[in-house]
Amino acid sequence: MAAHPSFSQIDFSERPFILFWEVTRACVLACRHCRAIAQPKAHPNELTHEEALQLIDSIAELAPPMLVLTGGDPMMRSDIFDLISHATSKGLRVALSPAATPRLLHTDFAHLKQAGVVSMSLSLDGAMRETHDRFRGVPHTFERTLQAAKAAKEAGIQLQINTTLSHSTLPELEAFIELMRTIAPDVWSVFVLVPTGRATAQDLPTADELESVWQRLAELRAELPFAIKTTEGHHYRRVLMQAAKNGGQPPRHLIPTRDGKGVLFISHTGEVQPSGFLPLTAGNVRTDNLIELYRHHPIFTTLRDDNALGGKCGHCEYRRVCGGSRSRAYGSMGDMMAEEPLCNYIPAALRSTSHHD
């Protein structure tokens, strides 16, 4: 199989940059914000082993630079090593997003690396044991996450730490930064809550609070030894571009993805969606062609149209790089193309006295 193009060469109307496959919803944790509303046991209609292998073949044809096996907890699938190996044999780069459980810590991380896992993402949603374990709903998850992070690094697996920014976790931002300095992951991914699954609008930070977080993270980039990226926090890219215009450090890797535009999600039962946080279904891999759905289904083609954005996002000069969270727009307002509800930036076109909407 040919080598994957770099993100700068990818036409997002042809293929996603990153494909998330929820291989199961089974998980023993009970996280407060869980998108999947994960359950202790696998769903009876979950893709079978044979269906999963066929799906991997279809994903390989689509050729995303990164395939993320997520859940639930992907380690709850008994065939997870087979799925990783098969995906790797098809030329796919596989990342794993497991839950920090005793099952994970009893797994041979060298075996995961050997099977083909190049990257692992682990979640830390509290900077201290008490807040993280309360968020995750199970005691000792904080220590297990730190142990898993150490094991991943020792096995030569790239490490990404995911942190959910909610109203309740914002006061711990500086403590999170210090914790990341200690862990030293390859990437720190800051996820801005979306009101879906178990997460509610009451948990959302305010637009002004988020803007302060983006400014702080932009300041930190030069001194931190790891990369910072955001999930459903696309307006961080706007802050980075503004900083560069004002003589600051230019952003290194600005990948202008958002739900449905370079991002694709497949559920445990085969549903094809723009992301795990935007529960609009274009079809199902059991009955539909995955490539055709991504390239031509109206849900995806609309999401990729920067000029179809509503509200101030549609007027914003940063809309092609940002475009706001389509998931949060949908979760907050019921319209996937509405303006980003957690952005306080006023586009230049709307600041102009000559503009008439």
NORSULNOR-V69026 format. One line per field, one symbol per residue. psi: psi as a letter, one per 40 degrees, with the letter a starting at -180 (. if undefined). burial: + if it has 9 or more other ideal C-beta (glycine too) atoms within 8 Angstrom, else -. Layout:
# NORSULNOR-V69026
psi = ???
burial = ???
This chain:
# NORSULNOR-V69026
psi = iiiiiideehheediidhhhhgdiehieifidehdefiidiihdeihiddddddddddddddfidhhhhaaahdeehdeddddddddddeeihhihgiigiddddeihdddddddehdihhihheieidddddddeehieddddddddddddddefhihhhhhhhiddedeedddddddddddgidhhhhhhihgibeiiddehiiddddddddddddddddeieiihiihffdeddddddddddfeahihdghhfiihegehihhideehhidieegfhhdahedeihddddddehddddddehdeeiiadddeheedddceihdddddddeeheeiihefhehhiddeeheehh.
burial = ---+--+--+-+--+++++++++++++++-++++++-++--++--++---+++-++++++-++++++++++++++++--+++++++++-++++++++++++-+++-+-+-+++-+++-++++++++++--++++++++--++-++++++-+++-+-+++++++++++-++-++-++++++--+-+-++++++++++-++---+++-+-+++-++++++-++--+-+-+-++++++++++++-++------+--+-+++++++++++++++++++++++-+-++++--+-++++++-+-++++++----++-+++++-++-++++++++++++---++++++++-+-+-++----+--
